[in-house]
């Protein structure tokens, strides 16, 4: 394929910012699809139209060819339609799969019919292509929710010459979530006549694993950082799929996620009161002062503020924070602001920590996007002590905002943050390796000592703000992989 040829891409996913989001997956699918569109490729995006979506800013257009559609899954026939959502932005066409019977609940992921929601999504993507007579070069699937698409292309839709040159790409955002269901759903998948193409061990164990099926059959496998691509080949991180991934040889490619600098830019962030840049940093301290005042925290000019915006789960290393943070706050003069929710005992820990250090610790239980932006702008340090982190985005937001990341060397954290070396002036943050409380204590103490050295602090801040993790750079890598796949 010529290197300047326009690619035809069907991108199908369960989340897309701002319409539906539980985490970084939505940010990536939105930014990546916008990159493909801006780069001149012909992209069609399909997501479910969940009942909770706010579409008030969109014009919903009916597509005559995709009204009154039906699909039989097992013993049930679902009526659905696909509409186009049009906004004032110059983004790609977003198609919404409307099926109130499956997407009418208030939750994005839940319930006994979860498998049906994503079987329908996967098949509707290919039905949409058929109705539009759109022959994609690439069907780009994301995580387990659409990981059956590669096998559907080989089986149920294998007869259609429309897809004769189509290749499938599956991007693994988090291999810890695989979509595992009892094998009784086989009739509903439509794959009962293709059991030889499913994993025999799974079927013997009375289960169907959507992610594993995608790993077996996708033409291209990508994941969201080069380090994570290596990590998931080993038992500690592969979550039982490491053997299947290794069997794919060179088909697993790690591409670091990019950042949408239109949304995350201290020069033009609508959520922060004082814009600033690497050339004019005075606004950063003003943001810190304003944030701490609004949160009822005590502000001192030379007291560093550490931020966290995170899910409160085992994966994110919060147990290390439980073990180390009370002693660190007692021994060192710094403040901590945390936004997040998740496991009950971890939420209760941060409530307790705030009560113990009422002037220096603030905990917001839940997610608040404007507050997340203000924390990135107002904090001096940003803590991400993850047990594993496929990519992570907050450390890249932090770099852009001159907020030094303190991270564990895993996944995308290892790829995007380099430990600062005062002797050379190189590096963008503090990186620790051992997953234990002592490792975290060392990292925080090192970061606080670095903050006290104003010359080094100025250098590490400048280094971080100079790094480019835009989708303009990262998106090109996807296009390169797609072209290579199509030329084979």
VENPETA-V360239 format. One record per residue. RES is the residue in one letter. OMEGA is omega in radians with two decimals (* if undefined). BURIAL is b if it has 9 or more other ideal C-beta (glycine too) atoms within 8 Angstrom, else e. D_LAST is the distance of its C-alpha to the last C-alpha in whole Angstrom. Layout:
res=RES omega=OMEGA burial=BURIAL d_last=D_LAST
res=RES omega=OMEGA burial=BURIAL d_last=D_LAST
//
This chain:
res=X omega=3.10 burial=e d_last=9
res=X omega=-3.05 burial=e d_last=13
res=X omega=3.13 burial=e d_last=14
res=X omega=-3.11 burial=e d_last=17
res=X omega=3.11 burial=e d_last=15
res=X omega=3.13 burial=e d_last=17
res=X omega=2.99 burial=b d_last=15
res=X omega=-3.00 burial=b d_last=17
res=X omega=2.94 burial=b d_last=18
res=X omega=-3.13 burial=b d_last=20
res=X omega=-3.09 burial=b d_last=21
res=X omega=-3.02 burial=b d_last=24
res=X omega=-3.12 burial=b d_last=26
res=X omega=-3.07 burial=b d_last=29
res=X omega=3.09 burial=b d_last=31
res=X omega=3.10 burial=b d_last=31
res=X omega=0.02 burial=b d_last=33
res=X omega=-3.00 burial=e d_last=36
res=X omega=-3.13 burial=b d_last=36
res=X omega=-3.06 burial=b d_last=36
res=X omega=2.90 burial=b d_last=35
res=X omega=-3.11 burial=e d_last=36
res=X omega=-3.04 burial=e d_last=34
res=X omega=3.12 burial=b d_last=32
res=X omega=-3.10 burial=b d_last=29
res=X omega=3.13 burial=b d_last=31
res=X omega=-3.10 burial=b d_last=31
res=X omega=-3.11 burial=b d_last=27
res=X omega=3.12 burial=b d_last=26
res=X omega=-3.08 burial=b d_last=28
res=X omega=-3.12 burial=b d_last=28
res=X omega=3.11 burial=b d_last=24
res=X omega=3.08 burial=b d_last=24
res=X omega=3.10 burial=b d_last=27
res=X omega=3.14 burial=b d_last=24
res=X omega=-3.11 burial=b d_last=22
res=X omega=-3.11 burial=b d_last=24
res=X omega=3.12 burial=e d_last=26
res=X omega=3.03 burial=e d_last=23
res=X omega=3.13 burial=e d_last=23
res=X omega=-3.12 burial=b d_last=20
res=X omega=-3.04 burial=e d_last=21
res=X omega=3.03 burial=b d_last=22
res=X omega=-3.11 burial=b d_last=24
res=X omega=3.07 burial=b d_last=25
res=X omega=3.02 burial=b d_last=27
res=X omega=3.05 burial=b d_last=30
res=X omega=3.02 burial=b d_last=33
res=X omega=3.14 burial=b d_last=36
res=X omega=-3.07 burial=b d_last=38
res=X omega=-3.07 burial=e d_last=42
res=X omega=-3.06 burial=e d_last=43
res=X omega=3.01 burial=b d_last=40
res=X omega=-3.13 burial=e d_last=42
res=X omega=-3.07 burial=b d_last=41
res=X omega=3.14 burial=e d_last=44
res=X omega=-3.10 burial=e d_last=43
res=X omega=2.98 burial=e d_last=40
res=X omega=-3.10 burial=e d_last=41
res=X omega=-3.12 burial=b d_last=39
res=X omega=3.02 burial=e d_last=38
res=X omega=3.07 burial=e d_last=38
res=X omega=-3.01 burial=b d_last=35
res=X omega=-3.09 burial=e d_last=37
res=X omega=-3.03 burial=e d_last=34
res=X omega=3.02 burial=b d_last=34
res=X omega=3.04 burial=e d_last=37
res=X omega=-3.14 burial=e d_last=39
res=X omega=3.14 burial=b d_last=36
res=X omega=3.06 burial=e d_last=36
res=X omega=3.12 burial=b d_last=34
res=X omega=3.09 burial=e d_last=36
res=X omega=-3.07 burial=b d_last=35
res=X omega=-3.08 burial=e d_last=37
res=X omega=-3.06 burial=e d_last=40
res=X omega=3.08 burial=e d_last=40
res=X omega=-3.10 burial=e d_last=39
res=X omega=3.03 burial=b d_last=38
res=X omega=-3.14 burial=b d_last=39
res=X omega=3.01 burial=b d_last=37
res=X omega=3.12 burial=b d_last=36
res=X omega=3.13 burial=b d_last=33
res=X omega=3.11 burial=b d_last=35
res=X omega=3.10 burial=b d_last=34
res=X omega=-3.07 burial=b d_last=35
res=X omega=3.11 burial=e d_last=36
res=X omega=3.12 burial=b d_last=37
res=X omega=-3.12 burial=e d_last=39
res=X omega=-3.11 burial=e d_last=36
res=X omega=-3.10 burial=e d_last=33
res=X omega=-3.11 burial=e d_last=30
res=X omega=3.05 burial=b d_last=28
res=X omega=3.09 burial=e d_last=29
res=X omega=3.10 burial=b d_last=30
res=X omega=-3.11 burial=b d_last=30
res=X omega=3.11 burial=b d_last=33
res=X omega=-3.10 burial=b d_last=33
res=X omega=3.06 burial=b d_last=37
res=X omega=-3.06 burial=b d_last=38
res=X omega=-3.14 burial=e d_last=41
res=X omega=-3.11 burial=e d_last=42
res=X omega=-3.04 burial=b d_last=39
res=X omega=-3.07 burial=b d_last=39
res=X omega=3.14 burial=e d_last=42
res=X omega=-3.12 burial=e d_last=43
res=X omega=-3.07 burial=e d_last=44
res=X omega=3.08 burial=e d_last=41
res=X omega=3.11 burial=b d_last=38
res=X omega=3.08 burial=e d_last=37
res=X omega=2.91 burial=e d_last=40
res=X omega=-3.09 burial=e d_last=41
res=X omega=-3.11 burial=e d_last=41
res=X omega=-3.09 burial=e d_last=39
res=X omega=-3.13 burial=b d_last=36
res=X omega=-3.14 burial=b d_last=33
res=X omega=-3.14 burial=b d_last=34
res=X omega=-3.04 burial=b d_last=34
res=X omega=2.91 burial=b d_last=30
res=X omega=3.13 burial=b d_last=29
res=X omega=3.13 burial=b d_last=31
res=X omega=-3.09 burial=b d_last=29
res=X omega=-3.12 burial=b d_last=25
res=X omega=3.14 burial=b d_last=26
res=X omega=3.10 burial=b d_last=28
res=X omega=-3.14 burial=b d_last=25
res=X omega=3.04 burial=b d_last=23
res=X omega=3.10 burial=b d_last=26
res=X omega=3.12 burial=b d_last=27
res=X omega=3.14 burial=b d_last=23
res=X omega=-3.10 burial=b d_last=25
res=X omega=-3.13 burial=b d_last=28
res=X omega=-3.02 burial=b d_last=27
res=X omega=3.14 burial=e d_last=24
res=X omega=-3.10 burial=b d_last=22
res=X omega=-3.05 burial=b d_last=18
res=X omega=2.93 burial=b d_last=16
res=X omega=-3.10 burial=b d_last=13
res=X omega=2.85 burial=b d_last=14
res=X omega=-3.04 burial=b d_last=16
res=X omega=-3.09 burial=b d_last=18
res=X omega=-3.06 burial=b d_last=20
res=X omega=3.09 burial=b d_last=23
res=X omega=-2.95 burial=b d_last=24
res=X omega=-3.01 burial=b d_last=26
res=X omega=-3.12 burial=b d_last=27
res=X omega=-3.05 burial=b d_last=24
res=X omega=3.04 burial=b d_last=22
res=X omega=-3.08 burial=b d_last=23
res=X omega=-3.14 burial=b d_last=21
res=X omega=3.11 burial=b d_last=17
res=X omega=3.08 burial=b d_last=19
res=X omega=3.12 burial=b d_last=21
res=X omega=-3.11 burial=b d_last=18
res=X omega=-3.02 burial=e d_last=18
res=X omega=-3.02 burial=b d_last=22
res=X omega=-3.10 burial=e d_last=24
res=X omega=-3.11 burial=b d_last=22
res=X omega=-3.11 burial=e d_last=19
res=X omega=-2.94 burial=e d_last=22
res=X omega=-3.13 burial=e d_last=21
res=X omega=3.07 burial=e d_last=19
res=X omega=-3.08 burial=b d_last=19
res=X omega=-3.03 burial=b d_last=16
res=X omega=3.14 burial=e d_last=14
res=X omega=-3.11 burial=e d_last=11
res=X omega=3.04 burial=b d_last=12
res=X omega=-3.10 burial=b d_last=11
res=X omega=3.05 burial=b d_last=13
res=X omega=3.10 burial=b d_last=14
res=X omega=3.06 burial=b d_last=17
res=X omega=3.14 burial=b d_last=20
res=X omega=3.13 burial=b d_last=22
res=X omega=3.10 burial=b d_last=25
res=X omega=-3.05 burial=e d_last=28
res=X omega=3.09 burial=b d_last=27
res=X omega=3.11 burial=e d_last=31
res=X omega=-2.94 burial=e d_last=31
res=X omega=-3.13 burial=b d_last=29
res=X omega=-3.10 burial=b d_last=31
res=X omega=-3.09 burial=e d_last=32
res=X omega=3.08 burial=b d_last=34
res=X omega=-3.07 burial=e d_last=36
res=X omega=3.09 burial=b d_last=35
res=X omega=3.13 burial=e d_last=37
res=X omega=-3.05 burial=b d_last=35
res=X omega=3.14 burial=b d_last=33
res=X omega=-3.12 burial=b d_last=34
res=X omega=3.09 burial=b d_last=34
res=X omega=-3.04 burial=b d_last=30
res=X omega=-3.06 burial=b d_last=30
res=X omega=-3.09 burial=b d_last=28
res=X omega=3.11 burial=e d_last=31
res=X omega=-3.09 burial=e d_last=29
res=X omega=-3.05 burial=b d_last=26
res=X omega=3.12 burial=b d_last=28
res=X omega=-3.13 burial=e d_last=26
res=X omega=3.06 burial=b d_last=23
res=X omega=-3.10 burial=b d_last=25
res=X omega=-3.06 burial=b d_last=26
res=X omega=3.13 burial=e d_last=29
res=X omega=3.10 burial=e d_last=31
res=X omega=-3.12 burial=b d_last=31
res=X omega=3.09 burial=b d_last=32
res=X omega=3.10 burial=e d_last=35
res=X omega=3.09 burial=e d_last=36
res=X omega=3.11 burial=e d_last=36
res=X omega=3.01 burial=b d_last=34
res=X omega=-3.09 burial=b d_last=31
res=X omega=-3.07 burial=b d_last=28
res=X omega=-3.11 burial=b d_last=26
res=X omega=-3.13 burial=b d_last=25
res=X omega=3.12 burial=b d_last=24
res=X omega=3.09 burial=b d_last=22
res=X omega=3.12 burial=b d_last=20
res=X omega=-3.13 burial=b d_last=19
res=X omega=-2.90 burial=b d_last=19
res=X omega=3.12 burial=b d_last=16
res=X omega=3.12 burial=b d_last=15
res=X omega=3.12 burial=e d_last=11
res=X omega=3.05 burial=b d_last=12
res=X omega=3.02 burial=b d_last=15
res=X omega=2.96 burial=b d_last=17
res=X omega=-2.76 burial=b d_last=21
res=X omega=2.95 burial=b d_last=23
res=X omega=3.12 burial=b d_last=24
res=X omega=3.14 burial=b d_last=23
res=X omega=3.12 burial=b d_last=26
res=X omega=3.09 burial=b d_last=25
res=X omega=3.08 burial=b d_last=22
res=X omega=-3.08 burial=b d_last=24
res=X omega=-3.05 burial=b d_last=27
res=X omega=3.02 burial=b d_last=25
res=X omega=-3.11 burial=b d_last=24
res=X omega=-3.05 burial=b d_last=28
res=X omega=-3.07 burial=e d_last=31
res=X omega=-3.07 burial=e d_last=33
res=X omega=-3.03 burial=b d_last=30
res=X omega=3.07 burial=b d_last=28
res=X omega=3.10 burial=b d_last=30
res=X omega=-3.13 burial=e d_last=30
res=X omega=-3.04 burial=b d_last=26
res=X omega=-3.13 burial=b d_last=25
res=X omega=-3.14 burial=e d_last=25
res=X omega=3.11 burial=b d_last=22
res=X omega=3.11 burial=b d_last=20
res=X omega=3.14 burial=e d_last=21
res=X omega=3.11 burial=e d_last=19
res=X omega=3.07 burial=b d_last=16
res=X omega=-3.08 burial=e d_last=16
res=X omega=-3.09 burial=e d_last=14
res=X omega=-3.12 burial=b d_last=12
res=X omega=-3.07 burial=b d_last=16
res=X omega=3.12 burial=b d_last=16
res=X omega=3.10 burial=b d_last=19
res=X omega=-3.13 burial=b d_last=20
res=X omega=3.08 burial=b d_last=24
res=X omega=3.04 burial=b d_last=25
res=X omega=3.13 burial=b d_last=27
res=X omega=3.07 burial=b d_last=30
res=X omega=-3.09 burial=b d_last=32
res=X omega=2.97 burial=e d_last=34
res=X omega=3.12 burial=e d_last=36
res=X omega=-3.05 burial=e d_last=37
res=X omega=-3.14 burial=b d_last=38
res=X omega=-3.11 burial=b d_last=39
res=X omega=3.11 burial=b d_last=43
res=X omega=-2.99 burial=e d_last=44
res=X omega=-3.10 burial=e d_last=43
res=X omega=-3.10 burial=b d_last=43
res=X omega=-3.09 burial=e d_last=46
res=X omega=-3.10 burial=e d_last=47
res=X omega=-3.05 burial=b d_last=48
res=X omega=-3.05 burial=e d_last=52
res=X omega=3.09 burial=b d_last=51
res=X omega=3.11 burial=b d_last=48
res=X omega=3.14 burial=b d_last=47
res=X omega=3.12 burial=b d_last=45
res=X omega=3.13 burial=e d_last=44
res=X omega=3.13 burial=e d_last=47
res=X omega=-2.98 burial=e d_last=49
res=X omega=-3.02 burial=b d_last=49
res=X omega=3.14 burial=e d_last=53
res=X omega=-3.12 burial=b d_last=52
res=X omega=3.13 burial=b d_last=50
res=X omega=3.10 burial=b d_last=53
res=X omega=3.07 burial=b d_last=55
res=X omega=3.11 burial=b d_last=52
res=X omega=-3.12 burial=b d_last=53
res=X omega=-3.12 burial=b d_last=56
res=X omega=-3.14 burial=b d_last=56
res=X omega=-3.08 burial=b d_last=54
res=X omega=3.08 burial=b d_last=56
res=X omega=-3.11 burial=b d_last=59
res=X omega=-3.14 burial=e d_last=57
res=X omega=3.14 burial=e d_last=57
res=X omega=3.13 burial=e d_last=60
res=X omega=3.10 burial=b d_last=59
res=X omega=3.14 burial=e d_last=61
res=X omega=2.96 burial=b d_last=60
res=X omega=-3.01 burial=e d_last=61
res=X omega=-3.06 burial=e d_last=59
res=X omega=3.10 burial=e d_last=58
res=X omega=-3.10 burial=b d_last=57
res=X omega=3.08 burial=b d_last=53
res=X omega=3.10 burial=b d_last=52
res=X omega=-3.14 burial=b d_last=49
res=X omega=2.99 burial=b d_last=47
res=X omega=2.98 burial=b d_last=44
res=X omega=-2.88 burial=b d_last=43
res=X omega=2.86 burial=b d_last=41
res=X omega=-3.11 burial=b d_last=41
res=X omega=-3.08 burial=b d_last=44
res=X omega=3.12 burial=b d_last=42
res=X omega=-3.09 burial=e d_last=41
res=X omega=-2.97 burial=b d_last=38
res=X omega=3.06 burial=b d_last=39
res=X omega=-3.08 burial=b d_last=42
res=X omega=3.09 burial=b d_last=45
res=X omega=3.09 burial=e d_last=46
res=X omega=3.09 burial=b d_last=47
res=X omega=3.07 burial=b d_last=48
res=X omega=-3.06 burial=b d_last=51
res=X omega=-2.96 burial=e d_last=52
res=X omega=-2.93 burial=b d_last=52
res=X omega=-3.14 burial=b d_last=52
res=X omega=3.13 burial=e d_last=56
res=X omega=3.12 burial=e d_last=57
res=X omega=3.14 burial=b d_last=55
res=X omega=3.11 burial=b d_last=57
res=X omega=-3.03 burial=e d_last=60
res=X omega=-3.04 burial=e d_last=60
res=X omega=-3.08 burial=e d_last=58
res=X omega=3.05 burial=e d_last=59
res=X omega=3.14 burial=b d_last=55
res=X omega=-3.06 burial=b d_last=55
res=X omega=3.02 burial=b d_last=52
res=X omega=-3.01 burial=b d_last=51
res=X omega=2.99 burial=b d_last=48
res=X omega=3.11 burial=b d_last=47
res=X omega=2.98 burial=b d_last=45
res=X omega=-3.10 burial=e d_last=46
res=X omega=-3.07 burial=b d_last=45
res=X omega=-2.99 burial=b d_last=46
res=X omega=-3.07 burial=e d_last=50
res=X omega=3.12 burial=e d_last=51
res=X omega=3.05 burial=b d_last=49
res=X omega=-3.13 burial=b d_last=50
res=X omega=3.10 burial=e d_last=54
res=X omega=-3.10 burial=b d_last=53
res=X omega=3.01 burial=b d_last=53
res=X omega=3.12 burial=b d_last=56
res=X omega=-3.11 burial=e d_last=58
res=X omega=3.11 burial=b d_last=56
res=X omega=3.12 burial=b d_last=57
res=X omega=-3.14 burial=e d_last=61
res=X omega=-3.10 burial=b d_last=61
res=X omega=-2.95 burial=b d_last=60
res=X omega=-3.14 burial=e d_last=61
res=X omega=-3.00 burial=e d_last=61
res=X omega=3.14 burial=b d_last=58
res=X omega=3.06 burial=b d_last=56
res=X omega=3.13 burial=b d_last=54
res=X omega=3.03 burial=b d_last=52
res=X omega=-3.13 burial=b d_last=51
res=X omega=-3.10 burial=e d_last=50
res=X omega=3.06 burial=e d_last=47
res=X omega=-3.11 burial=e d_last=45
res=X omega=-3.02 burial=e d_last=46
res=X omega=3.09 burial=e d_last=43
res=X omega=3.12 burial=e d_last=46
res=X omega=3.10 burial=b d_last=47
res=X omega=3.10 burial=b d_last=44
res=X omega=-3.12 burial=b d_last=44
res=X omega=3.10 burial=b d_last=47
res=X omega=3.09 burial=b d_last=47
res=X omega=-3.09 burial=b d_last=44
res=X omega=-3.02 burial=b d_last=46
res=X omega=-3.10 burial=b d_last=49
res=X omega=3.01 burial=b d_last=48
res=X omega=-3.10 burial=b d_last=48
res=X omega=3.08 burial=b d_last=46
res=X omega=-2.99 burial=b d_last=43
res=X omega=3.06 burial=b d_last=43
res=X omega=-3.06 burial=b d_last=40
res=X omega=-2.91 burial=b d_last=41
res=X omega=2.96 burial=b d_last=38
res=X omega=2.96 burial=b d_last=37
res=X omega=-3.07 burial=b d_last=34
res=X omega=-3.08 burial=b d_last=32
res=X omega=3.04 burial=b d_last=28
res=X omega=-3.00 burial=b d_last=28
res=X omega=3.09 burial=b d_last=32
res=X omega=-3.05 burial=b d_last=33
res=X omega=3.11 burial=b d_last=36
res=X omega=3.11 burial=b d_last=36
res=X omega=3.00 burial=b d_last=34
res=X omega=-3.10 burial=b d_last=37
res=X omega=3.13 burial=b d_last=39
res=X omega=-3.12 burial=b d_last=38
res=X omega=-3.06 burial=b d_last=38
res=X omega=3.13 burial=b d_last=42
res=X omega=-3.14 burial=b d_last=43
res=X omega=-2.95 burial=b d_last=44
res=X omega=3.12 burial=b d_last=43
res=X omega=2.99 burial=b d_last=40
res=X omega=-2.92 burial=b d_last=42
res=X omega=2.98 burial=b d_last=39
res=X omega=-3.07 burial=b d_last=38
res=X omega=3.08 burial=e d_last=35
res=X omega=3.05 burial=b d_last=32
res=X omega=-3.10 burial=b d_last=29
res=X omega=3.07 burial=b d_last=29
res=X omega=3.12 burial=b d_last=32
res=X omega=-3.09 burial=b d_last=32
res=X omega=-2.99 burial=b d_last=29
res=X omega=3.14 burial=b d_last=31
res=X omega=3.11 burial=b d_last=35
res=X omega=-3.10 burial=e d_last=36
res=X omega=-3.08 burial=e d_last=39
res=X omega=3.10 burial=b d_last=42
res=X omega=-3.09 burial=e d_last=43
res=X omega=-3.11 burial=e d_last=47
res=X omega=-3.10 burial=e d_last=47
res=X omega=-3.07 burial=e d_last=44
res=X omega=-3.12 burial=e d_last=44
res=X omega=3.08 burial=e d_last=40
res=X omega=-3.00 burial=b d_last=39
res=X omega=-3.10 burial=b d_last=39
res=X omega=3.05 burial=b d_last=40
res=X omega=-3.07 burial=b d_last=42
res=X omega=3.05 burial=b d_last=39
res=X omega=-2.99 burial=b d_last=41
res=X omega=-3.05 burial=e d_last=39
res=X omega=3.13 burial=e d_last=42
res=X omega=3.07 burial=e d_last=42
res=X omega=-3.07 burial=e d_last=45
res=X omega=3.13 burial=e d_last=48
res=X omega=3.08 burial=e d_last=49
res=X omega=3.13 burial=b d_last=46
res=X omega=3.10 burial=b d_last=46
res=X omega=3.12 burial=b d_last=50
res=X omega=-3.09 burial=b d_last=49
res=X omega=-3.12 burial=b d_last=46
res=X omega=3.11 burial=b d_last=48
res=X omega=3.09 burial=b d_last=51
res=X omega=3.14 burial=b d_last=49
res=X omega=3.14 burial=b d_last=48
res=X omega=3.08 burial=b d_last=52
res=X omega=3.12 burial=e d_last=53
res=X omega=3.11 burial=b d_last=50
res=X omega=-3.11 burial=b d_last=51
res=X omega=3.11 burial=e d_last=55
res=X omega=-2.96 burial=b d_last=54
res=X omega=3.13 burial=e d_last=53
res=X omega=3.13 burial=e d_last=52
res=X omega=-3.13 burial=b d_last=49
res=X omega=3.10 burial=b d_last=49
res=X omega=-3.11 burial=e d_last=48
res=X omega=-3.10 burial=b d_last=46
res=X omega=3.09 burial=b d_last=43
res=X omega=3.13 burial=b d_last=44
res=X omega=3.12 burial=b d_last=43
res=X omega=-3.10 burial=b d_last=40
res=X omega=-3.11 burial=b d_last=39
res=X omega=-3.13 burial=b d_last=39
res=X omega=-3.09 burial=e d_last=37
res=X omega=3.13 burial=b d_last=34
res=X omega=3.03 burial=e d_last=31
res=X omega=-3.11 burial=b d_last=29
res=X omega=3.06 burial=b d_last=29
res=X omega=3.08 burial=b d_last=26
res=X omega=3.11 burial=e d_last=25
res=X omega=-3.05 burial=b d_last=24
res=X omega=-3.13 burial=b d_last=22
res=X omega=3.11 burial=b d_last=21
res=X omega=-3.12 burial=e d_last=19
res=X omega=3.05 burial=b d_last=17
res=X omega=-3.13 burial=b d_last=16
res=X omega=3.10 burial=b d_last=15
res=X omega=3.14 burial=e d_last=13
res=X omega=-3.13 burial=b d_last=11
res=X omega=-3.12 burial=b d_last=10
res=X omega=3.12 burial=b d_last=9
res=X omega=3.11 burial=e d_last=7
res=X omega=-3.08 burial=b d_last=6
res=X omega=-3.13 burial=b d_last=6
res=X omega=-3.12 burial=e d_last=4
res=X omega=* burial=e d_last=0
//
